[in-house]
């Protein structure tokens, strides 16, 4: 028995080795089928990659990565080799016997070795093809998106998003050697922008002061930044800025991300990617509002909870309004004050584009920046056009109007806004007119002011809007107390037939609108 065991052990070892070495021959047919399937998959992926790359090259002027350049060449070479291997494999299958284990000429050691080598080659090619298939999932073009624009209405969260991006760069590892944050603001100041950047690239005060003008400083910044891989984050961008004048190179090494209110600015800045930041959904708005309002205050009274829900609805998902009002409502007085502003009546008003621009001009919003009224009008049309797609009428966003009224309520009667009011309400409010600078009265349910304001004159009132009312006449001397009046809008009072004679005494008056009234002559 002791003599048999060693013999059996040797036999088992030889048998295991024989079976193992015979695998390429035994599984030749199965491996050939697998190789054929893998070949078809690789051919399909190769066509998809080539089509996708060609499309991107044509549409986005992208360039192929080195990986994409090399991969197709390897695929073509491998597919040719696999084709030859499959052809030889088919011939070998036709020449096998004993259940596809051996060549028909079993006595030929050469044939057996040839089949074994072919089986090994099939396994090797199958591994190579699968490897190429796995490598076909890559970025097909180089990341040439250098300029990214983030746009959306004011208060929607663009700056917050940009800050989070900046913080992410600060907290995590990345390939960029420098991250620069600059707040541009409405009035572009190139020197200010250059000053922020030069501190980040560590140009000394001594060297910086030796440069006489913006061009020299731009050249120095360009030289320093050209050797760096950097990210430039520009917040509050209102118009296109020439990056070359700042001294910022635009290349594959850099990423420039900016936040703006206008999609048109994204286009003018030649942003390769644009992302619009939308207002929050109702659910997200309510969640954000609760985060900034003390829960004890929110649950203190049922009225507060109801008011909070009204506020959230009025904010239309605008994050800035939700956060600001959430903090303010912690104060019970502010709760009442804001409630009076947003409740009970708010109606959308369509505003004529030309009238709005004229009011901007006469109020001085455009005049300071432009030499004449024609340039100011053009700029006004551009602003409205970029926001409203060239419509003839515009509307103010609900939440922005509510916020404006809320802010106005804090100005101690400097700005008075009333609409849909009766005569008794007008009389009671006249005592507040003395300090008013701007007064807006829309859709008054009265036929006439029966008396002048109780104060003898209104030295600070510069703007008076009385529109779309049942008004038929003003009492004599009504306007005599408004010697500082610059803007007088009486439009859409269709029953108003004449103006008091003292209108001619308003020496500061620059804007008078009596369109859509019954007035024939002035």
One Martini backbone bead per residue (centre of mass of N, CA, C, O) as a GRO file, in nm:
protein
  522
    1UNK     BB    1   0.056   0.063  -0.017
    2UNK     BB    2   0.316   0.244  -0.006
    3UNK     BB    3   0.367   0.218  -0.322
    4UNK     BB    4   0.098   0.339  -0.435
    5UNK     BB    5   0.076   0.634  -0.335
    6UNK     BB    6   0.303   0.770  -0.503
    7UNK     BB    7   0.181   0.696  -0.773
    8UNK     BB    8  -0.090   0.848  -0.739
    9UNK     BB    9   0.029   1.124  -0.692
   10UNK     BB   10   0.167   1.151  -0.965
   11UNK     BB   11  -0.086   1.110  -1.135
   12UNK     BB   12  -0.247   1.353  -1.031
   13UNK     BB   13  -0.048   1.571  -1.117
   14UNK     BB   14  -0.047   1.502  -1.417
   15UNK     BB   15  -0.352   1.538  -1.459
   16UNK     BB   16  -0.379   1.833  -1.373
   17UNK     BB   17  -0.180   1.941  -1.583
   18UNK     BB   18  -0.330   1.836  -1.832
   19UNK     BB   19  -0.599   1.980  -1.788
   20UNK     BB   20  -0.486   2.267  -1.776
   21UNK     BB   21  -0.343   2.255  -2.062
   22UNK     BB   22  -0.628   2.180  -2.211
   23UNK     BB   23  -0.816   2.431  -2.194
   24UNK     BB   24  -0.758   2.578  -2.469
   25UNK     BB   25  -0.882   2.332  -2.622
   26UNK     BB   26  -1.162   2.276  -2.484
   27UNK     BB   27  -1.242   2.616  -2.500
   28UNK     BB   28  -1.225   2.724  -2.791
   29UNK     BB   29  -1.517   2.772  -2.886
   30UNK     BB   30  -1.606   2.957  -2.650
   31UNK     BB   31  -1.378   3.171  -2.686
   32UNK     BB   32  -1.452   3.249  -2.976
   33UNK     BB   33  -1.732   3.359  -2.909
   34UNK     BB   34  -1.636   3.574  -2.708
   35UNK     BB   35  -1.453   3.722  -2.908
   36UNK     BB   36  -1.674   3.801  -3.109
   37UNK     BB   37  -1.843   3.972  -2.912
   38UNK     BB   38  -1.617   4.168  -2.826
   39UNK     BB   39  -1.564   4.278  -3.109
   40UNK     BB   40  -1.843   4.406  -3.157
   41UNK     BB   41  -1.835   4.595  -2.912
   42UNK     BB   42  -1.579   4.752  -2.995
   43UNK     BB   43  -1.687   4.856  -3.266
   44UNK     BB   44  -1.924   5.018  -3.147
   45UNK     BB   45  -1.762   5.205  -2.958
   46UNK     BB   46  -1.578   5.326  -3.174
   47UNK     BB   47  -1.805   5.465  -3.335
   48UNK     BB   48  -1.918   5.641  -3.105
   49UNK     BB   49  -1.662   5.798  -3.041
   50UNK     BB   50  -1.614   5.919  -3.323
   51UNK     BB   51  -1.886   6.067  -3.344
   52UNK     BB   52  -1.860   6.240  -3.085
   53UNK     BB   53  -1.596   6.382  -3.151
   54UNK     BB   54  -1.678   6.512  -3.422
   55UNK     BB   55  -1.911   6.681  -3.306
   56UNK     BB   56  -1.741   6.847  -3.100
   57UNK     BB   57  -1.541   6.965  -3.306
   58UNK     BB   58  -1.764   7.119  -3.468
   59UNK     BB   59  -1.935   7.272  -3.236
   60UNK     BB   60  -1.679   7.339  -3.004
   61UNK     BB   61  -1.381   7.326  -3.089
   62UNK     BB   62  -1.250   7.074  -3.001
   63UNK     BB   63  -1.001   6.862  -2.861
   64UNK     BB   64  -0.818   6.592  -2.853
   65UNK     BB   65  -0.708   6.368  -2.665
   66UNK     BB   66  -0.452   6.153  -2.632
   67UNK     BB   67  -0.631   5.912  -2.570
   68UNK     BB   68  -0.805   5.933  -2.829
   69UNK     BB   69  -0.575   5.910  -3.035
   70UNK     BB   70  -0.467   5.617  -2.938
   71UNK     BB   71  -0.711   5.423  -2.916
   72UNK     BB   72  -0.796   5.375  -3.219
   73UNK     BB   73  -0.529   5.252  -3.308
   74UNK     BB   74  -0.542   5.006  -3.120
   75UNK     BB   75  -0.812   4.900  -3.221
   76UNK     BB   76  -0.744   4.847  -3.518
   77UNK     BB   77  -0.512   4.651  -3.466
   78UNK     BB   78  -0.672   4.444  -3.294
   79UNK     BB   79  -0.901   4.376  -3.496
   80UNK     BB   80  -0.719   4.247  -3.707
   81UNK     BB   81  -0.601   4.025  -3.526
   82UNK     BB   82  -0.875   3.899  -3.448
   83UNK     BB   83  -0.967   3.822  -3.730
   84UNK     BB   84  -0.741   3.616  -3.778
   85UNK     BB   85  -0.798   3.437  -3.531
   86UNK     BB   86  -1.091   3.358  -3.608
   87UNK     BB   87  -1.026   3.223  -3.875
   88UNK     BB   88  -0.839   3.002  -3.754
   89UNK     BB   89  -1.047   2.891  -3.556
   90UNK     BB   90  -1.255   2.783  -3.759
   91UNK     BB   91  -1.064   2.580  -3.893
   92UNK     BB   92  -0.999   2.417  -3.633
   93UNK     BB   93  -1.286   2.319  -3.569
   94UNK     BB   94  -1.318   2.149  -3.838
   95UNK     BB   95  -1.047   1.958  -3.740
   96UNK     BB   96  -1.200   1.822  -3.502
   97UNK     BB   97  -1.218   1.573  -3.238
   98UNK     BB   98  -1.338   1.429  -2.968
   99UNK     BB   99  -1.524   1.666  -2.884
  100UNK     BB  100  -1.305   1.898  -2.959
  101UNK     BB  101  -1.014   1.813  -2.843
  102UNK     BB  102  -0.889   1.706  -3.117
  103UNK     BB  103  -0.731   1.643  -3.375
  104UNK     BB  104  -0.776   1.435  -3.634
  105UNK     BB  105  -0.456   1.412  -3.616
  106UNK     BB  106  -0.356   1.268  -3.326
  107UNK     BB  107  -0.051   1.184  -3.405
  108UNK     BB  108  -0.001   1.493  -3.421
  109UNK     BB  109   0.192   1.699  -3.236
  110UNK     BB  110   0.174   1.958  -3.401
  111UNK     BB  111  -0.134   1.991  -3.393
  112UNK     BB  112  -0.164   2.008  -3.087
  113UNK     BB  113   0.021   2.255  -3.046
  114UNK     BB  114  -0.132   2.447  -3.235
  115UNK     BB  115  -0.399   2.446  -3.077
  116UNK     BB  116  -0.284   2.549  -2.811
  117UNK     BB  117  -0.176   2.820  -2.918
  118UNK     BB  118  -0.448   2.925  -3.017
  119UNK     BB  119  -0.593   2.921  -2.745
  120UNK     BB  120  -0.401   3.123  -2.609
  121UNK     BB  121  -0.452   3.355  -2.811
  122UNK     BB  122  -0.753   3.390  -2.761
  123UNK     BB  123  -0.728   3.468  -2.463
  124UNK     BB  124  -0.547   3.716  -2.510
  125UNK     BB  125  -0.743   3.871  -2.699
  126UNK     BB  126  -0.980   3.884  -2.506
  127UNK     BB  127  -0.836   4.057  -2.294
  128UNK     BB  128  -0.766   4.298  -2.483
  129UNK     BB  129  -1.056   4.374  -2.565
  130UNK     BB  130  -1.172   4.424  -2.281
  131UNK     BB  131  -0.972   4.650  -2.216
  132UNK     BB  132  -1.066   4.845  -2.444
  133UNK     BB  133  -1.357   4.868  -2.355
  134UNK     BB  134  -1.296   4.996  -2.074
  135UNK     BB  135  -1.126   5.243  -2.214
  136UNK     BB  136  -1.381   5.380  -2.370
  137UNK     BB  137  -1.427   5.539  -2.086
  138UNK     BB  138  -1.393   5.880  -2.158
  139UNK     BB  139  -1.268   6.180  -2.224
  140UNK     BB  140  -1.296   6.281  -2.553
  141UNK     BB  141  -1.227   6.572  -2.459
  142UNK     BB  142  -1.096   6.846  -2.382
  143UNK     BB  143  -1.098   7.078  -2.118
  144UNK     BB  144  -1.213   7.390  -2.269
  145UNK     BB  145  -1.366   7.519  -2.025
  146UNK     BB  146  -1.294   7.850  -1.922
  147UNK     BB  147  -1.595   7.982  -1.927
  148UNK     BB  148  -1.835   8.057  -1.663
  149UNK     BB  149  -2.190   8.117  -1.629
  150UNK     BB  150  -2.388   8.276  -1.371
  151UNK     BB  151  -2.748   8.312  -1.372
  152UNK     BB  152  -2.986   8.555  -1.229
  153UNK     BB  153  -3.171   8.686  -1.017
  154UNK     BB  154  -3.189   8.877  -0.762
  155UNK     BB  155  -3.140   8.669  -0.474
  156UNK     BB  156  -3.103   8.353  -0.578
  157UNK     BB  157  -2.771   8.259  -0.519
  158UNK     BB  158  -2.499   8.320  -0.670
  159UNK     BB  159  -2.299   8.404  -0.448
  160UNK     BB  160  -2.330   8.152  -0.278
  161UNK     BB  161  -2.228   7.957  -0.493
  162UNK     BB  162  -1.950   8.091  -0.528
  163UNK     BB  163  -1.859   8.055  -0.233
  164UNK     BB  164  -1.872   7.748  -0.229
  165UNK     BB  165  -1.660   7.713  -0.447
  166UNK     BB  166  -1.433   7.855  -0.298
  167UNK     BB  167  -1.438   7.670  -0.043
  168UNK     BB  168  -1.378   7.408  -0.192
  169UNK     BB  169  -1.093   7.490  -0.278
  170UNK     BB  170  -0.989   7.537   0.018
  171UNK     BB  171  -1.062   7.228   0.131
  172UNK     BB  172  -0.948   7.097  -0.133
  173UNK     BB  173  -0.794   6.920  -0.360
  174UNK     BB  174  -0.607   7.051  -0.649
  175UNK     BB  175  -0.464   7.173  -0.964
  176UNK     BB  176  -0.462   7.457  -0.849
  177UNK     BB  177  -0.249   7.730  -0.752
  178UNK     BB  178  -0.502   7.943  -0.783
  179UNK     BB  179  -0.747   8.150  -0.601
  180UNK     BB  180  -0.975   8.409  -0.717
  181UNK     BB  181  -1.148   8.685  -0.559
  182UNK     BB  182  -1.402   8.906  -0.718
  183UNK     BB  183  -1.567   9.216  -0.683
  184UNK     BB  184  -1.710   9.419  -0.919
  185UNK     BB  185  -1.974   9.551  -0.986
  186UNK     BB  186  -2.140   9.789  -1.162
  187UNK     BB  187  -1.883   9.964  -1.141
  188UNK     BB  188  -1.615   9.934  -1.321
  189UNK     BB  189  -1.282   9.862  -1.169
  190UNK     BB  190  -0.977   9.785  -1.279
  191UNK     BB  191  -0.792   9.860  -1.043
  192UNK     BB  192  -0.933   9.689  -0.831
  193UNK     BB  193  -0.896   9.418  -0.969
  194UNK     BB  194  -0.587   9.429  -0.993
  195UNK     BB  195  -0.532   9.453  -0.688
  196UNK     BB  196  -0.641   9.178  -0.604
  197UNK     BB  197  -0.461   9.002  -0.790
  198UNK     BB  198  -0.173   9.101  -0.703
  199UNK     BB  199  -0.196   8.986  -0.414
  200UNK     BB  200  -0.223   8.683  -0.506
  201UNK     BB  201   0.064   8.702  -0.679
  202UNK     BB  202   0.274   8.871  -0.514
  203UNK     BB  203   0.298   9.181  -0.562
  204UNK     BB  204   0.465   9.431  -0.471
  205UNK     BB  205   0.435   9.756  -0.384
  206UNK     BB  206   0.691   9.858  -0.523
  207UNK     BB  207   0.636   9.747  -0.806
  208UNK     BB  208   0.346   9.860  -0.847
  209UNK     BB  209   0.420  10.173  -0.822
  210UNK     BB  210   0.603  10.176  -1.092
  211UNK     BB  211   0.334  10.168  -1.235
  212UNK     BB  212   0.151  10.401  -1.431
  213UNK     BB  213  -0.063  10.192  -1.561
  214UNK     BB  214  -0.286   9.957  -1.665
  215UNK     BB  215  -0.110   9.824  -1.886
  216UNK     BB  216   0.134   9.753  -1.709
  217UNK     BB  217  -0.024   9.585  -1.504
  218UNK     BB  218  -0.141   9.383  -1.705
  219UNK     BB  219   0.132   9.269  -1.804
  220UNK     BB  220   0.225   9.161  -1.527
  221UNK     BB  221  -0.014   8.975  -1.473
  222UNK     BB  222   0.010   8.804  -1.725
  223UNK     BB  223   0.292   8.691  -1.665
  224UNK     BB  224   0.218   8.554  -1.392
  225UNK     BB  225  -0.040   8.383  -1.493
  226UNK     BB  226   0.083   8.214  -1.735
  227UNK     BB  227   0.241   8.017  -1.509
  228UNK     BB  228  -0.056   7.947  -1.411
  229UNK     BB  229  -0.301   7.757  -1.235
  230UNK     BB  230  -0.628   7.904  -1.239
  231UNK     BB  231  -0.894   8.069  -1.047
  232UNK     BB  232  -1.166   8.293  -1.143
  233UNK     BB  233  -1.386   8.484  -0.931
  234UNK     BB  234  -1.680   8.665  -1.040
  235UNK     BB  235  -1.872   8.905  -0.882
  236UNK     BB  236  -2.111   9.109  -0.984
  237UNK     BB  237  -2.178   9.113  -1.302
  238UNK     BB  238  -2.304   9.368  -1.540
  239UNK     BB  239  -2.064   9.354  -1.751
  240UNK     BB  240  -1.839   9.356  -1.976
  241UNK     BB  241  -1.500   9.242  -1.955
  242UNK     BB  242  -1.165   9.293  -2.033
  243UNK     BB  243  -0.927   9.067  -1.955
  244UNK     BB  244  -0.677   9.190  -2.097
  245UNK     BB  245  -0.690   9.464  -1.935
  246UNK     BB  246  -0.637   9.323  -1.662
  247UNK     BB  247  -0.441   9.044  -1.711
  248UNK     BB  248  -0.609   8.787  -1.818
  249UNK     BB  249  -0.566   8.476  -1.912
  250UNK     BB  250  -0.697   8.255  -2.176
  251UNK     BB  251  -0.675   7.911  -2.092
  252UNK     BB  252  -0.625   7.579  -2.009
  253UNK     BB  253  -0.521   7.669  -1.711
  254UNK     BB  254  -0.800   7.813  -1.679
  255UNK     BB  255  -1.073   7.945  -1.467
  256UNK     BB  256  -1.385   8.125  -1.534
  257UNK     BB  257  -1.613   8.253  -1.286
  258UNK     BB  258  -1.942   8.404  -1.309
  259UNK     BB  259  -2.178   8.651  -1.180
  260UNK     BB  260  -2.513   8.723  -1.309
  261UNK     BB  261  -2.826   8.856  -1.422
  262UNK     BB  262  -2.734   8.819  -1.728
  263UNK     BB  263  -2.725   8.636  -2.016
  264UNK     BB  264  -2.588   8.846  -2.198
  265UNK     BB  265  -2.319   8.852  -2.043
  266UNK     BB  266  -2.240   8.566  -2.111
  267UNK     BB  267  -2.217   8.617  -2.413
  268UNK     BB  268  -2.010   8.859  -2.398
  269UNK     BB  269  -1.800   8.661  -2.235
  270UNK     BB  270  -1.790   8.379  -2.374
  271UNK     BB  271  -1.943   8.147  -2.255
  272UNK     BB  272  -1.932   7.792  -2.262
  273UNK     BB  273  -2.099   7.803  -1.991
  274UNK     BB  274  -2.448   7.795  -1.869
  275UNK     BB  275  -2.612   7.889  -1.551
  276UNK     BB  276  -2.928   7.875  -1.410
  277UNK     BB  277  -3.073   8.032  -1.131
  278UNK     BB  278  -3.335   7.931  -0.949
  279UNK     BB  279  -3.598   7.923  -0.781
  280UNK     BB  280  -3.765   7.791  -0.535
  281UNK     BB  281  -3.953   7.577  -0.414
  282UNK     BB  282  -4.199   7.556  -0.189
  283UNK     BB  283  -4.055   7.356  -0.001
  284UNK     BB  284  -3.772   7.492   0.007
  285UNK     BB  285  -3.869   7.769   0.103
  286UNK     BB  286  -3.986   7.680   0.375
  287UNK     BB  287  -3.724   7.559   0.486
  288UNK     BB  288  -3.550   7.816   0.472
  289UNK     BB  289  -3.727   7.999   0.646
  290UNK     BB  290  -3.707   7.824   0.909
  291UNK     BB  291  -3.392   7.855   0.943
  292UNK     BB  292  -3.448   8.197   0.989
  293UNK     BB  293  -3.664   8.113   1.216
  294UNK     BB  294  -3.783   8.101   1.508
  295UNK     BB  295  -3.968   7.844   1.632
  296UNK     BB  296  -4.103   7.990   1.868
  297UNK     BB  297  -4.225   8.211   1.694
  298UNK     BB  298  -4.380   8.036   1.487
  299UNK     BB  299  -4.544   7.877   1.742
  300UNK     BB  300  -4.683   8.100   1.924
  301UNK     BB  301  -4.888   8.165   1.681
  302UNK     BB  302  -5.117   8.119   1.439
  303UNK     BB  303  -5.074   8.391   1.290
  304UNK     BB  304  -4.773   8.353   1.233
  305UNK     BB  305  -4.796   8.101   1.056
  306UNK     BB  306  -4.977   8.229   0.842
  307UNK     BB  307  -4.787   8.461   0.770
  308UNK     BB  308  -4.546   8.289   0.684
  309UNK     BB  309  -4.693   8.157   0.441
  310UNK     BB  310  -4.745   8.419   0.293
  311UNK     BB  311  -4.455   8.511   0.263
  312UNK     BB  312  -4.349   8.267   0.106
  313UNK     BB  313  -4.538   8.305  -0.133
  314UNK     BB  314  -4.444   8.601  -0.205
  315UNK     BB  315  -4.131   8.523  -0.257
  316UNK     BB  316  -4.110   8.305  -0.490
  317UNK     BB  317  -3.827   8.157  -0.400
  318UNK     BB  318  -3.649   8.389  -0.283
  319UNK     BB  319  -3.385   8.370  -0.078
  320UNK     BB  320  -3.327   8.659   0.024
  321UNK     BB  321  -3.615   8.717   0.122
  322UNK     BB  322  -3.644   8.479   0.316
  323UNK     BB  323  -3.408   8.553   0.503
  324UNK     BB  324  -3.472   8.848   0.575
  325UNK     BB  325  -3.766   8.802   0.681
  326UNK     BB  326  -3.704   8.585   0.886
  327UNK     BB  327  -3.540   8.770   1.072
  328UNK     BB  328  -3.755   9.000   1.107
  329UNK     BB  329  -3.992   8.813   1.234
  330UNK     BB  330  -3.873   8.802   1.527
  331UNK     BB  331  -4.026   9.069   1.523
  332UNK     BB  332  -4.339   9.172   1.599
  333UNK     BB  333  -4.343   9.446   1.449
  334UNK     BB  334  -4.250   9.332   1.173
  335UNK     BB  335  -4.488   9.151   1.127
  336UNK     BB  336  -4.701   9.373   1.101
  337UNK     BB  337  -4.564   9.547   0.882
  338UNK     BB  338  -4.547   9.328   0.659
  339UNK     BB  339  -4.844   9.258   0.650
  340UNK     BB  340  -4.934   9.539   0.542
  341UNK     BB  341  -4.782   9.514   0.273
  342UNK     BB  342  -4.884   9.216   0.157
  343UNK     BB  343  -5.155   9.300   0.298
  344UNK     BB  344  -5.420   9.241   0.080
  345UNK     BB  345  -5.321   9.414  -0.189
  346UNK     BB  346  -5.202   9.278  -0.504
  347UNK     BB  347  -5.122   9.412  -0.829
  348UNK     BB  348  -5.049   9.384  -1.141
  349UNK     BB  349  -4.846   9.608  -1.343
  350UNK     BB  350  -4.833   9.747  -1.643
  351UNK     BB  351  -4.545   9.892  -1.802
  352UNK     BB  352  -4.436  10.122  -1.995
  353UNK     BB  353  -4.136  10.145  -2.135
  354UNK     BB  354  -4.110  10.453  -2.198
  355UNK     BB  355  -4.206  10.557  -1.924
  356UNK     BB  356  -3.987  10.425  -1.754
  357UNK     BB  357  -3.745  10.562  -1.886
  358UNK     BB  358  -3.831  10.852  -1.828
  359UNK     BB  359  -3.823  10.818  -1.519
  360UNK     BB  360  -3.528  10.744  -1.495
  361UNK     BB  361  -3.419  11.006  -1.610
  362UNK     BB  362  -3.564  11.219  -1.419
  363UNK     BB  363  -3.445  11.068  -1.153
  364UNK     BB  364  -3.126  10.995  -1.237
  365UNK     BB  365  -3.043  10.691  -1.321
  366UNK     BB  366  -2.899  10.777  -1.621
  367UNK     BB  367  -2.770  11.064  -1.656
  368UNK     BB  368  -2.476  11.050  -1.532
  369UNK     BB  369  -2.365  10.842  -1.773
  370UNK     BB  370  -2.492  11.052  -1.986
  371UNK     BB  371  -2.487  11.315  -2.221
  372UNK     BB  372  -2.777  11.221  -2.333
  373UNK     BB  373  -3.102  11.120  -2.393
  374UNK     BB  374  -3.040  10.907  -2.613
  375UNK     BB  375  -2.843  10.732  -2.454
  376UNK     BB  376  -3.034  10.678  -2.218
  377UNK     BB  377  -3.254  10.536  -2.380
  378UNK     BB  378  -3.081  10.306  -2.492
  379UNK     BB  379  -3.004  10.190  -2.216
  380UNK     BB  380  -3.293  10.137  -2.122
  381UNK     BB  381  -3.364   9.940  -2.354
  382UNK     BB  382  -3.144   9.737  -2.289
  383UNK     BB  383  -3.232   9.659  -2.006
  384UNK     BB  384  -3.520   9.568  -2.078
  385UNK     BB  385  -3.450   9.376  -2.310
  386UNK     BB  386  -3.273   9.175  -2.136
  387UNK     BB  387  -3.530   9.099  -1.948
  388UNK     BB  388  -3.802   9.108  -2.175
  389UNK     BB  389  -3.768   9.051  -2.483
  390UNK     BB  390  -3.885   9.320  -2.617
  391UNK     BB  391  -4.112   9.444  -2.471
  392UNK     BB  392  -4.357   9.701  -2.418
  393UNK     BB  393  -4.401   9.561  -2.140
  394UNK     BB  394  -4.378   9.561  -1.779
  395UNK     BB  395  -4.292   9.376  -1.478
  396UNK     BB  396  -4.288   9.343  -1.141
  397UNK     BB  397  -4.178   9.156  -0.915
  398UNK     BB  398  -4.343   9.077  -0.643
  399UNK     BB  399  -4.107   9.060  -0.432
  400UNK     BB  400  -3.972   9.329  -0.508
  401UNK     BB  401  -4.207   9.510  -0.437
  402UNK     BB  402  -4.239   9.422  -0.144
  403UNK     BB  403  -3.955   9.502  -0.059
  404UNK     BB  404  -3.978   9.801  -0.134
  405UNK     BB  405  -4.216   9.864   0.057
  406UNK     BB  406  -4.076   9.777   0.314
  407UNK     BB  407  -3.845   9.977   0.299
  408UNK     BB  408  -4.026  10.231   0.277
  409UNK     BB  409  -4.156  10.193   0.566
  410UNK     BB  410  -3.863  10.285   0.702
  411UNK     BB  411  -3.871  10.611   0.589
  412UNK     BB  412  -4.072  10.798   0.726
  413UNK     BB  413  -4.269  10.903   0.476
  414UNK     BB  414  -4.095  10.940   0.209
  415UNK     BB  415  -4.273  10.693   0.102
  416UNK     BB  416  -4.589  10.680  -0.072
  417UNK     BB  417  -4.830  10.402  -0.096
  418UNK     BB  418  -5.143  10.390  -0.285
  419UNK     BB  419  -5.440  10.171  -0.327
  420UNK     BB  420  -5.764  10.135  -0.335
  421UNK     BB  421  -5.897  10.412  -0.222
  422UNK     BB  422  -6.062  10.626  -0.024
  423UNK     BB  423  -6.127  10.940   0.077
  424UNK     BB  424  -6.078  10.898   0.382
  425UNK     BB  425  -5.789  10.786   0.347
  426UNK     BB  426  -5.666  11.032   0.215
  427UNK     BB  427  -5.716  11.235   0.442
  428UNK     BB  428  -5.559  11.076   0.668
  429UNK     BB  429  -5.277  11.079   0.498
  430UNK     BB  430  -5.202  11.389   0.464
  431UNK     BB  431  -5.029  11.417   0.729
  432UNK     BB  432  -4.778  11.252   0.578
  433UNK     BB  433  -4.682  11.449   0.336
  434UNK     BB  434  -4.468  11.654   0.437
  435UNK     BB  435  -4.212  11.428   0.414
  436UNK     BB  436  -4.260  11.362   0.128
  437UNK     BB  437  -4.102  11.271  -0.182
  438UNK     BB  438  -4.288  11.020  -0.264
  439UNK     BB  439  -4.602  10.973  -0.451
  440UNK     BB  440  -4.849  10.696  -0.476
  441UNK     BB  441  -5.168  10.698  -0.663
  442UNK     BB  442  -5.391  10.430  -0.718
  443UNK     BB  443  -5.708  10.388  -0.776
  444UNK     BB  444  -5.907  10.606  -0.691
  445UNK     BB  445  -6.230  10.634  -0.513
  446UNK     BB  446  -6.253  10.938  -0.656
  447UNK     BB  447  -6.345  11.256  -0.798
  448UNK     BB  448  -6.216  11.449  -0.563
  449UNK     BB  449  -6.030  11.689  -0.415
  450UNK     BB  450  -6.169  11.883  -0.154
  451UNK     BB  451  -5.870  11.934  -0.047
  452UNK     BB  452  -5.596  12.034   0.066
  453UNK     BB  453  -5.339  11.984   0.219
  454UNK     BB  454  -5.280  12.059   0.548
  455UNK     BB  455  -5.027  12.158   0.454
  456UNK     BB  456  -4.895  12.441   0.310
  457UNK     BB  457  -4.632  12.274   0.215
  458UNK     BB  458  -4.406  12.066  -0.011
  459UNK     BB  459  -4.064  12.078  -0.016
  460UNK     BB  460  -3.988  11.746  -0.090
  461UNK     BB  461  -4.172  11.695  -0.325
  462UNK     BB  462  -4.093  11.527  -0.648
  463UNK     BB  463  -4.321  11.292  -0.658
  464UNK     BB  464  -4.635  11.239  -0.852
  465UNK     BB  465  -4.879  10.971  -0.854
  466UNK     BB  466  -5.197  10.981  -1.047
  467UNK     BB  467  -5.366  10.681  -1.135
  468UNK     BB  468  -5.634  10.524  -1.245
  469UNK     BB  469  -5.898  10.709  -1.183
  470UNK     BB  470  -6.201  10.897  -1.087
  471UNK     BB  471  -6.085  11.160  -1.150
  472UNK     BB  472  -6.191  11.512  -1.232
  473UNK     BB  473  -6.047  11.702  -1.002
  474UNK     BB  474  -5.876  11.982  -0.877
  475UNK     BB  475  -5.809  12.196  -0.655
  476UNK     BB  476  -5.728  12.485  -0.581
  477UNK     BB  477  -5.387  12.500  -0.485
  478UNK     BB  478  -5.277  12.210  -0.476
  479UNK     BB  479  -4.978  12.265  -0.623
  480UNK     BB  480  -4.855  12.516  -0.469
  481UNK     BB  481  -4.713  12.326  -0.235
  482UNK     BB  482  -4.517  12.194  -0.488
  483UNK     BB  483  -4.222  12.335  -0.562
  484UNK     BB  484  -4.038  12.049  -0.602
  485UNK     BB  485  -4.166  11.939  -0.845
  486UNK     BB  486  -4.076  11.698  -1.115
  487UNK     BB  487  -4.302  11.469  -1.101
  488UNK     BB  488  -4.609  11.428  -1.311
  489UNK     BB  489  -4.863  11.169  -1.295
  490UNK     BB  490  -5.201  11.161  -1.476
  491UNK     BB  491  -5.260  10.903  -1.603
  492UNK     BB  492  -5.567  10.739  -1.676
  493UNK     BB  493  -5.767  10.992  -1.622
  494UNK     BB  494  -6.051  11.009  -1.806
  495UNK     BB  495  -6.216  11.245  -1.631
  496UNK     BB  496  -5.992  11.443  -1.677
  497UNK     BB  497  -6.012  11.788  -1.812
  498UNK     BB  498  -5.829  11.964  -1.602
  499UNK     BB  499  -5.600  12.208  -1.487
  500UNK     BB  500  -5.458  12.387  -1.279
  501UNK     BB  501  -5.300  12.694  -1.305
  502UNK     BB  502  -5.044  12.628  -1.104
  503UNK     BB  503  -4.872  12.451  -1.289
  504UNK     BB  504  -4.699  12.698  -1.401
  505UNK     BB  505  -4.535  12.720  -1.105
  506UNK     BB  506  -4.362  12.460  -1.170
  507UNK     BB  507  -4.027  12.511  -1.214
  508UNK     BB  508  -3.919  12.192  -1.167
  509UNK     BB  509  -4.066  12.068  -1.390
  510UNK     BB  510  -3.995  11.769  -1.618
  511UNK     BB  511  -4.260  11.580  -1.577
  512UNK     BB  512  -4.558  11.528  -1.788
  513UNK     BB  513  -4.852  11.308  -1.757
  514UNK     BB  514  -5.170  11.308  -1.973
  515UNK     BB  515  -5.236  11.042  -2.068
  516UNK     BB  516  -5.547  10.924  -2.094
  517UNK     BB  517  -5.723  11.185  -2.098
  518UNK     BB  518  -5.947  11.476  -2.119
  519UNK     BB  519  -5.718  11.654  -2.203
  520UNK     BB  520  -5.655  11.897  -2.459
  521UNK     BB  521  -5.516  12.136  -2.294
  522UNK     BB  522  -5.237  12.354  -2.144
   0.00000   0.00000   0.00000
